[in-house]
């Protein structure tokens, strides 16, 4: 079977047949997701009953431990189910639960009673998970719960993985086919459903729940990963060097008969929870900054009006979130001109007015963008927005340029605090912008804000 050349065109009938064959998996998936939380809750309840600790301390301990375990395992069960991998998290949350119980009611339980409670609880949770995992494996082995899986890249290791998943249904993945640059692949163990560009259509046609990115000719790994992140699928990589033990975070790795699969986490600023947190921080900070800088606003507006003819504010079309255009506001720092949309700004531009030089040096010219933040056009921190003319140009010249538009653009950003502003490398800016989108956290925003403040103060200093 591994020596035949396999190719198959896309057709709707094949997709419908496949969906009909695995229809029971849709009903079983919510049950599987609930098995582990139910097992943990039952184990904690049993431990409280066995140790006669169904009072305030015991209930507090149980609730804290259960909440922590539920938060740690909120995703669907892993591909590889082993209780030994869960032990660090179980022990950690038992310790946190015990500390919380002490805070709720200190010195109300004897040390030996607490030790008994923890040991019995640990044994109950481990036993419960052993039973839960056995039940999940049984459901998978009987093909009652299977994730339809597309493998990108039809190289030898990908083909071996497909054969292994078919031979071991207990992993819960059912391969439906490959994507590859070639329509005919020697040694492929399944049909090639299309090339890399047909990823979205194949995922939707075959109702794919998982995508595994393996090895294939002319595979743009970054492009495929980011395409998967825009789709309702869970994504894994066949680990490069996984068989040598070269893995970054074992918590994100599943082992499938010696083939390591690394889970691809959705970028920070592509997750709804992160977007809501960042938007709340933006709104609060922008409103506070507008109130604090109101005198500067009035002073800058008056200086611009008196120093040169033209409007106080400069409005320019820029490209923002998901490539949507918006009107960016600044205090006008140049004499009026008609080529600002297509002329690249450089240092010592002769069009900058004397007041404009001061506004730029102190970054006061950027203050009106706080209004853009309140409107939702921008964030305080993010990739800097560019003009449509240059977005079109850079999209053709710089790989993955458009990926920076996955997040709201910002007044300042990771690239800017790393000296990439003005007439600097666009390739490096794009790498820094995409790094920010992937790694965002409130802490990173705080670091950028502090470094931006430092840059402004250094610019003001004589």
C-alpha positions as CSV (number, residue, x, y, z in Angstrom):
1,X,0.0,0.0,0.0
2,X,2.9,2.4,0.8
3,X,4.3,2.0,-2.8
4,X,1.4,3.1,-4.8
5,X,0.9,6.6,-6.3
6,X,-2.3,8.1,-5.0
7,X,-4.2,11.2,-6.3
8,X,-7.8,12.1,-6.0
9,X,-9.6,15.2,-7.2
10,X,-11.9,17.1,-4.9
11,X,-15.6,16.0,-5.2
12,X,-18.6,16.7,-3.0
13,X,-19.7,13.1,-3.0
14,X,-16.5,11.9,-1.2
15,X,-17.0,14.6,1.4
16,X,-20.6,13.5,2.1
17,X,-19.7,9.8,2.3
18,X,-17.0,10.6,4.8
19,X,-19.3,12.7,6.9
20,X,-22.0,10.0,7.0
21,X,-19.4,7.4,8.0
22,X,-18.4,9.3,11.1
23,X,-21.6,11.1,12.0
24,X,-21.8,9.5,15.6
25,X,-18.6,11.2,16.5
26,X,-20.3,14.6,16.6
27,X,-22.7,13.5,19.4
28,X,-19.9,11.7,21.3
29,X,-17.4,14.7,21.3
30,X,-19.2,16.7,24.1
31,X,-19.5,13.6,26.2
32,X,-15.7,13.0,25.9
33,X,-14.9,16.6,26.9
34,X,-17.0,16.2,30.0
35,X,-15.6,12.9,31.1
36,X,-12.5,14.2,32.9
37,X,-14.1,17.1,34.8
38,X,-16.9,14.7,36.0
39,X,-14.3,12.1,37.0
40,X,-12.3,14.8,39.0
41,X,-15.5,16.1,40.7
42,X,-16.6,12.6,41.6
43,X,-13.1,11.8,43.0
44,X,-13.0,14.9,45.2
45,X,-16.5,14.2,46.5
46,X,-15.6,10.6,47.3
47,X,-12.4,11.8,49.1
48,X,-14.4,14.2,51.3
49,X,-16.9,11.4,52.2
50,X,-14.2,8.8,52.9
51,X,-12.2,11.3,55.2
52,X,-15.4,12.8,56.7
53,X,-14.3,16.3,55.7
54,X,-17.5,17.6,54.2
55,X,-17.2,20.9,56.1
56,X,-15.9,24.4,55.4
57,X,-12.2,23.5,55.2
58,X,-12.8,20.3,53.1
59,X,-15.2,22.0,50.8
60,X,-12.8,25.0,50.3
61,X,-10.0,22.6,49.5
62,X,-12.1,20.6,47.1
63,X,-13.5,23.7,45.2
64,X,-10.0,25.3,44.8
65,X,-8.5,22.0,43.6
66,X,-11.4,21.3,41.2
67,X,-11.3,24.8,39.8
68,X,-7.6,24.6,39.1
69,X,-7.8,21.2,37.5
70,X,-10.7,22.3,35.3
71,X,-8.8,25.5,34.2
72,X,-5.6,23.4,33.5
73,X,-7.5,20.8,31.4
74,X,-10.1,23.1,29.8
75,X,-9.2,21.9,26.3
76,X,-10.3,18.6,24.8
77,X,-8.4,15.5,25.9
78,X,-5.0,15.1,24.4
79,X,-4.2,12.6,21.6
80,X,-2.0,10.6,24.0
81,X,-3.7,9.8,27.2
82,X,-1.3,9.1,30.2
83,X,-2.1,9.9,33.8
84,X,1.7,10.2,34.5
85,X,1.7,13.4,32.4
86,X,-1.1,14.8,34.6
87,X,0.7,14.2,37.9
88,X,2.6,17.5,38.1
89,X,-0.6,19.5,37.6
90,X,-2.5,17.3,40.1
91,X,0.1,17.7,42.8
92,X,0.4,21.4,42.2
93,X,-3.3,22.0,42.5
94,X,-3.6,19.8,45.6
95,X,-0.9,22.0,47.2
96,X,-2.7,25.2,46.2
97,X,-6.0,23.8,47.4
98,X,-4.4,22.9,50.8
99,X,-3.0,26.4,51.1
100,X,-6.3,27.9,50.3
101,X,-8.0,25.8,52.9
102,X,-5.6,27.1,55.5
103,X,-6.4,30.7,54.6
104,X,-10.2,30.0,54.8
105,X,-10.0,28.3,58.2
106,X,-6.5,28.2,59.7
107,X,-5.7,25.7,62.5
108,X,-9.1,24.0,62.5
109,X,-7.8,20.6,61.3
110,X,-5.0,18.4,62.8
111,X,-2.0,17.9,60.6
112,X,-2.5,14.2,60.2
113,X,-6.1,14.8,59.1
114,X,-5.0,17.2,56.4
115,X,-2.3,14.7,55.3
116,X,-4.9,12.0,55.1
117,X,-7.3,14.3,53.1
118,X,-4.6,15.1,50.5
119,X,-3.4,11.5,50.1
120,X,-6.9,10.1,49.7
121,X,-7.8,12.9,47.3
122,X,-4.7,12.3,45.2
123,X,-5.4,8.6,45.0
124,X,-9.1,9.2,44.1
125,X,-8.2,11.7,41.3
126,X,-5.5,9.4,39.8
127,X,-7.9,6.4,39.9
128,X,-10.7,8.5,38.4
129,X,-8.5,9.6,35.5
130,X,-7.3,6.1,34.8
131,X,-11.0,5.1,34.5
132,X,-11.9,8.2,32.4
133,X,-8.9,7.6,30.0
134,X,-9.8,4.0,29.6
135,X,-13.4,5.0,28.7
136,X,-12.2,7.5,26.2
137,X,-9.8,5.0,24.6
138,X,-12.7,2.6,24.3
139,X,-14.9,5.1,22.6
140,X,-12.1,6.0,20.2
141,X,-11.3,2.4,19.5
142,X,-14.9,1.7,18.5
143,X,-14.9,4.7,16.2
144,X,-17.5,6.5,18.3
145,X,-15.4,9.6,18.8
146,X,-12.9,10.4,16.0
147,X,-11.5,13.7,14.7
148,X,-11.3,13.9,11.0
149,X,-7.7,14.7,10.3
150,X,-6.0,16.3,7.3
151,X,-2.2,15.8,6.9
152,X,-0.3,18.6,5.1
153,X,2.7,17.3,3.3
154,X,2.8,13.7,1.9
155,X,6.4,12.9,2.7
156,X,7.5,9.5,4.1
157,X,7.0,10.4,7.8
158,X,3.6,11.8,7.1
159,X,2.6,8.7,5.3
160,X,3.9,6.6,8.2
161,X,1.8,8.7,10.6
162,X,-1.3,8.2,8.5
163,X,-0.9,4.5,8.6
164,X,-0.2,4.5,12.3
165,X,-3.4,6.5,13.1
166,X,-5.4,4.1,11.0
167,X,-3.9,1.1,12.8
168,X,-4.4,2.7,16.3
169,X,-7.8,4.3,16.5
170,X,-7.3,4.8,20.3
171,X,-5.5,8.0,19.4
172,X,-8.9,9.4,18.2
173,X,-7.7,10.7,14.8
174,X,-9.0,9.5,11.5
175,X,-6.9,10.6,8.5
176,X,-8.9,11.7,5.5
177,X,-6.1,12.5,3.1
178,X,-3.0,14.6,2.3
179,X,-2.3,18.0,0.9
180,X,0.9,18.3,-1.1
181,X,2.5,20.4,-3.8
182,X,2.3,17.3,-6.1
183,X,-0.9,15.8,-7.2
184,X,0.7,12.4,-7.5
185,X,2.9,11.3,-4.6
186,X,4.9,8.0,-4.7
187,X,4.6,6.1,-1.4
188,X,1.5,8.0,-0.1
189,X,-0.7,5.9,2.1
190,X,-3.8,7.9,1.3
191,X,-5.3,10.1,-1.4
192,X,-3.8,13.6,-2.1
193,X,-6.9,15.8,-1.9
194,X,-5.3,19.0,-3.2
195,X,-2.3,21.3,-3.1
196,X,-1.4,23.6,-0.1
197,X,-3.6,26.4,-1.5
198,X,-6.7,24.3,-1.2
199,X,-6.4,24.0,2.6
200,X,-9.5,26.0,3.4
201,X,-11.7,24.3,0.8
202,X,-10.6,20.8,1.9
203,X,-11.1,21.5,5.6
204,X,-14.6,22.8,4.9
205,X,-15.6,20.1,2.4
206,X,-14.5,17.2,4.6
207,X,-15.5,18.8,7.9
208,X,-11.9,18.4,9.2
209,X,-11.4,19.0,12.9
210,X,-7.6,18.5,13.0
211,X,-4.7,19.4,10.7
212,X,-1.3,17.9,11.1
213,X,1.5,19.7,9.3
214,X,4.2,17.3,8.2
215,X,7.0,17.4,5.6
216,X,6.4,18.1,2.0
217,X,8.1,19.8,-1.0
218,X,7.8,23.6,-1.3
219,X,5.9,23.8,2.0
220,X,5.7,27.3,3.4
221,X,5.3,26.4,7.0
222,X,4.5,29.8,8.3
223,X,1.8,30.4,5.7
224,X,0.1,27.0,6.4
225,X,0.2,27.4,10.2
226,X,-1.4,30.9,10.0
227,X,-4.0,29.7,7.5
228,X,-4.9,26.9,9.9
229,X,-5.2,29.5,12.7
230,X,-7.9,31.2,10.7
231,X,-10.0,28.0,10.5
232,X,-12.0,26.1,13.1
233,X,-9.4,23.3,13.5
234,X,-6.8,22.2,16.1
235,X,-3.4,22.2,14.5
236,X,-0.3,20.1,15.2
237,X,3.2,19.9,13.7
238,X,5.2,16.7,13.2
239,X,8.1,17.8,15.4
240,X,11.3,18.6,13.6
241,X,13.9,16.7,15.6
242,X,11.3,15.2,17.9
243,X,12.7,11.8,17.6
244,X,16.0,13.2,19.0
245,X,14.3,14.7,22.0
246,X,14.7,18.3,20.7
247,X,11.3,19.7,21.9
248,X,10.6,23.1,23.4
249,X,7.7,22.3,25.8
250,X,6.8,18.8,26.5
251,X,3.3,19.9,27.8
252,X,2.3,20.7,24.2
253,X,3.6,17.5,22.7
254,X,1.8,14.2,22.0
255,X,3.6,11.0,21.2
256,X,2.0,8.8,18.5
257,X,4.0,5.6,18.4
258,X,7.3,7.5,18.4
259,X,6.2,10.4,16.2
260,X,6.0,13.6,18.2
261,X,3.2,16.0,17.4
262,X,3.5,19.6,18.7
263,X,0.2,21.4,19.4
264,X,0.1,24.9,17.7
265,X,-1.4,27.4,20.1
266,X,-3.6,30.1,18.5
267,X,-1.8,33.5,18.5
268,X,-2.4,35.6,21.6
269,X,-4.1,38.4,19.8
270,X,-6.3,36.0,17.8
271,X,-8.0,34.6,20.9
272,X,-11.2,36.2,22.0
273,X,-10.3,36.4,25.7
274,X,-7.0,38.3,24.9
275,X,-8.8,40.6,22.5
276,X,-11.4,41.6,25.1
277,X,-8.7,42.1,27.8
278,X,-6.6,44.3,25.5
279,X,-9.6,46.3,24.4
280,X,-10.6,47.0,28.0
281,X,-7.0,48.1,28.8
282,X,-6.9,50.3,25.7
283,X,-10.2,52.1,26.5
284,X,-9.2,52.8,30.1
285,X,-5.7,54.0,29.3
286,X,-6.7,56.1,26.3
287,X,-9.5,57.9,28.2
288,X,-7.1,58.6,31.1
289,X,-4.4,59.9,28.8
290,X,-6.9,62.2,27.0
291,X,-7.8,63.7,30.3
292,X,-4.2,64.2,31.4
293,X,-3.0,65.6,28.2
294,X,-5.9,68.0,27.5
295,X,-3.7,71.1,28.2
296,X,-1.1,69.8,25.7
297,X,-3.9,69.3,23.1
298,X,-5.0,72.9,23.4
299,X,-1.5,74.3,23.4
300,X,-0.5,72.2,20.3
301,X,-3.7,73.2,18.4
302,X,-3.1,76.9,19.1
303,X,0.6,76.7,18.1
304,X,-0.2,74.9,14.8
305,X,-3.0,77.4,13.9
306,X,-0.7,80.4,14.6
307,X,2.4,79.1,13.0
308,X,1.3,78.1,9.4
309,X,-1.8,78.0,7.2
310,X,-3.8,74.9,7.1
311,X,-5.9,72.7,9.4
312,X,-4.9,71.7,13.0
313,X,-5.4,68.0,12.4
314,X,-3.9,65.9,9.6
315,X,-6.1,63.0,8.4
316,X,-4.6,60.2,6.4
317,X,-6.0,56.9,5.1
318,X,-4.3,54.0,6.8
319,X,-4.8,50.2,6.8
320,X,-5.9,48.6,10.0
321,X,-7.3,45.3,11.5
322,X,-7.9,42.7,8.8
323,X,-6.8,45.1,6.1
324,X,-9.7,47.5,6.7
325,X,-8.9,51.2,5.9
326,X,-9.5,54.0,8.4
327,X,-8.7,57.7,8.9
328,X,-5.7,58.2,11.2
329,X,-5.5,61.5,13.1
330,X,-2.4,63.5,13.9
331,X,-1.5,67.0,14.7
332,X,-0.3,68.6,11.4
333,X,3.5,68.8,11.5
334,X,4.1,69.6,7.8
335,X,3.1,72.2,5.3
336,X,0.1,71.2,3.3
337,X,1.0,69.0,0.4
338,X,-0.6,66.6,-2.1
339,X,1.9,63.7,-2.1
340,X,1.8,62.5,1.5
341,X,-0.1,59.3,0.6
342,X,2.7,58.1,-1.7
343,X,5.9,59.7,-0.5
344,X,8.0,57.9,2.0
345,X,8.8,60.1,5.0
346,X,12.4,60.4,5.9
347,X,14.4,62.4,8.5
348,X,15.0,66.1,7.9
349,X,12.0,66.3,5.5
350,X,11.9,69.9,4.2
351,X,8.1,69.9,4.4
352,X,8.2,69.7,8.3
353,X,7.4,73.1,10.0
354,X,9.4,74.4,13.0
355,X,6.4,73.7,15.3
356,X,6.1,70.3,13.6
357,X,9.7,69.4,14.4
358,X,9.0,70.1,18.1
359,X,5.7,68.1,18.0
360,X,7.5,65.1,16.4
361,X,10.5,65.3,18.8
362,X,8.1,65.1,21.8
363,X,5.6,62.7,20.0
364,X,2.8,65.2,20.8
365,X,1.8,64.9,17.1
366,X,0.6,61.4,17.9
367,X,-1.8,62.4,20.7
368,X,-5.0,62.7,18.5
369,X,-4.6,58.9,17.8
370,X,-6.0,58.4,21.3
371,X,-9.3,59.2,19.6
372,X,-8.7,56.5,17.0
373,X,-8.1,54.1,20.0
374,X,-11.4,55.0,21.6
375,X,-13.2,54.6,18.2
376,X,-11.7,51.1,17.9
377,X,-9.6,51.8,14.8
378,X,-6.4,51.4,16.7
379,X,-4.8,50.1,19.9
380,X,-2.4,51.9,22.1
381,X,0.2,49.3,21.2
382,X,0.4,47.2,18.1
383,X,1.9,47.2,14.6
384,X,2.1,50.7,13.2
385,X,-0.5,51.4,10.4
386,X,0.7,52.1,6.9
387,X,-0.8,53.9,3.9
388,X,-2.7,51.8,1.3
389,X,-0.1,52.6,-1.4
390,X,2.8,51.1,0.6
391,X,0.7,48.2,2.0
392,X,0.1,47.1,-1.6
393,X,3.8,47.5,-2.4
394,X,5.1,45.8,0.7
395,X,2.6,42.9,0.3
396,X,4.3,42.0,-3.0
397,X,7.8,42.4,-1.7
398,X,7.8,41.2,1.9
399,X,6.8,37.7,2.9
400,X,3.9,37.5,5.4
401,X,3.4,41.3,5.4
402,X,-0.4,41.0,5.6
403,X,-0.1,38.8,8.7
404,X,0.6,41.8,10.8
405,X,-3.0,43.0,10.2
406,X,-4.3,40.1,12.4
407,X,-4.2,42.6,15.3
408,X,-5.3,46.2,15.7
409,X,-2.6,48.6,14.7
410,X,-1.0,50.8,17.4
411,X,0.3,54.2,18.3
412,X,3.6,52.5,19.3
413,X,4.8,48.9,19.0
414,X,7.5,46.3,19.5
415,X,9.2,47.3,16.3
416,X,9.3,51.0,17.2
417,X,10.9,50.4,20.6
418,X,13.5,48.3,18.9
419,X,14.7,51.2,16.8
420,X,12.7,50.2,13.7
421,X,10.9,53.5,12.9
422,X,11.2,55.9,10.0
423,X,13.4,54.8,7.1
424,X,14.4,51.3,8.4
425,X,14.1,47.7,7.2
426,X,10.5,46.7,6.4
427,X,11.4,43.0,6.6
428,X,12.6,43.4,10.2
429,X,9.6,45.4,11.1
430,X,7.3,42.7,9.8
431,X,9.1,40.0,11.8
432,X,8.8,42.1,15.0
433,X,5.2,42.9,14.4
434,X,4.2,39.3,13.8
435,X,6.3,38.3,16.9
436,X,4.2,40.8,18.9
437,X,0.9,39.4,17.6
438,X,2.0,35.8,18.4
439,X,3.4,36.6,21.9
440,X,1.2,39.4,23.2
441,X,0.6,39.7,26.9
442,X,-0.3,42.6,29.3
443,X,3.2,42.4,30.5
444,X,4.7,42.9,27.0
445,X,2.4,45.9,26.5
446,X,3.7,47.4,29.8
447,X,7.3,46.8,28.7
448,X,6.6,48.6,25.4
449,X,4.8,51.4,27.1
450,X,7.7,52.0,29.5
451,X,10.3,51.8,26.8
452,X,8.2,54.2,24.6
453,X,8.1,56.7,27.5
454,X,11.9,56.3,27.9
455,X,12.4,57.1,24.2
456,X,10.2,60.2,24.4
457,X,12.1,61.5,27.5
458,X,15.4,60.9,25.8
459,X,14.2,62.7,22.7
460,X,13.1,65.7,24.8
461,X,16.3,65.9,26.8
462,X,18.9,68.4,25.4
